[in-house]
Amino acid sequence: MLYTIRHYYQNTNDAITSGKEILLEQRSRNTAQFVLRDSIK
């Protein structure tokens, strides 16, 4: 899944990415993008 977050805070990123594997992460000053998949257990 691709997530795009504008005007993000670190705690927002942590909440979205917890329990997921980060495949790709890109951050700019105002926007963060993540490609995530569910963690395999």
N, C-alpha and C positions, 0 to 999 in steps of 0.2 A: 504494500500500500504506500502511496505517496501522500505525505502530509506537508502542507505549506502553512506556516504560521507567521503572520505579520505582527510586528510590535511585540515580540515574544519576551518572556522572562525565563530564567533558568529553571524555576520550579515548574513552569508549564511544560518545558521540554522534558523534564524528568518524569512528569506524570504521563505524558504521551508515550515515551519510550520505555517505560518500566515493563518488564516481562516480555519484551520484544527484542529481536536481533536487529541491529542497525546495519543495513547493507551499504547505505550511502548517506552522508551528512554534508550539508552545505549551509553556511551561515554568512549573511551580510549584516550590515549595521541594523537594518529594520526587519529582515526576513530570515527565517530558518526553514530549511527543507530537509525532510528525512524520507528515505525509502526503508520501510520496515517489513519484517515478517514475524509471525508468531514464533516464539522460541520452541525448538524441538526438544522434548524431554524424554 
